[in-house]
Structure formats: structure tokens, C-alpha cells
């Protein structure tokens, strides 16, 4: 039995230099749909053609190509994080929260690949 119950959502977080330009590129070239831009967080999301899968575009001064971070949706990030920490999973700092939007927590697999949990706070 899994330690964490994941939602049927997956966000692939990409590091980009200009998220507005990147979002436009994905819309024009791949037919994705803009979900939103959160300017104060430096974050944008586009809906892919696959149900439940979005691309998150995180603006960075020096993006790191090839560093895609899968973001798994959970209904309770506190419980999910505690279950993984109890199993010895390493997290990168505290859980980050943008009130009324999302809580996220970055963790690592055994090969040091970054993964993230996210609880949607808009519902």
C-alpha cells in the first residue's frame, strides 16, 4: 500500500527565462491552453492536451534546461509530507504556501531527482 494518496493531477515544472513568452510558445506551437500567470510568484501554468497534466513555468534568471520537476497533487500536504518523512524521504526545506493558491514541498528520490507535492488551496 502506498504511503501517500496522490490526486489524478500532474504538473511538470520547467525552469524558463520568460514565462509569458514560454507560455505563448506552448500555446502557439502545441495548442496548450493558458490557465494563469501569477506574477508575484513568478509562475505560470498551461494545460496540456492530456487530462490532469499541466506545465508549470517557473521564471529563473538563469534557467536550467533539462531540470523538469514532476509535481504530484495531494489533498493534504501535511499528512503526505509526514508519511514520506517517516519513511526517511529527504525534503528540501519547509513547505511553501501561497495563501489561497497552493502549498508545495520539494523532496528527492534515491537518485537525488527533485519531485514535489502540491496541495491546491483554491478549492
Secondary structure, 3 states (H helix, E strand, C coil): CCCCCEEEEEEEEEEECCHHHHHHHHHHHHCCEEEEEEHHHCEEEEECCCCCEEEEEEECCCCCCCCCEEEEEECCHHHHHHHHHHCCCCECCCCEEECCCEEEEEEECCCCCEEEEEEECCC
